[in-house]
Amino acid sequence: MQTCIFSGALAVERTEPTLPLGSRTLLEYFEPHWYAAYTCANHEKGVTQQLERRSVECFLPLYESVRRWKDRRVRLRLPLFPGYVFVRLALRDRLKVLEIPSVVRLVGFDGHPVALPEGDLETIRTRLAGVCRMEPHPYLQRGRRVRVLSGPLEGMAGIVVRKKNRTRFVISLELIMRSVAVEIDEFMLGFAN
């Protein structure tokens, strides 16, 4: 945006910086938030290493899976959200992420990155990490909505499903359309309003 300032008989032209981010404010542009970086398949761990080298705060939640091969069993640590690495940065620094060859884009709408809701990622980083055994789950939008009444997940809302006589609490991240399941005792749950 260009504006003209008149100072006596002299007109001075000043160019104001425009943001390539549509209607975002300067505060959103300079303030760090969590974003989901979409990566090439099976490149999540490599992208995380590159981000750490570039001093970008990142988070790659992993879960343990035992796979049976022909002659042995192998314990693997796999990404909880395949294809995604979470980064915390101000949008002005997004090139540090986008320059990594295996990063496709920051998740958003109409080409503009959208920050994850603050509570979603913090829940996975703090409340679920180390407390519960998490596994990927098919994305759910419908089902019996419940709220956890007690324990380390107290207050969280999600969907309850039953699998092989076990109760699973499913938490979904809407922005990336992925879900995580945690085994939980049914007496800890109440219907959500």
Secondary structure, 3 states (H helix, E strand, C coil): CEEEEEECCEEEEEECCCCCCCCCCHHHHHCCEEEEEEECCCCHHHHHHHHHHCCCEEECCEEEEEEECCCCEEEEEEECCCCEEEEEECHHHCHHHHCCCCEEEECEECCEECCCCHHHHHHHHHHHCCCCCEEEECCCCCCEEEEECCCCCCCCEEEEEEECCEEEEEEEECCCCEEEEEECCHHHEEECC
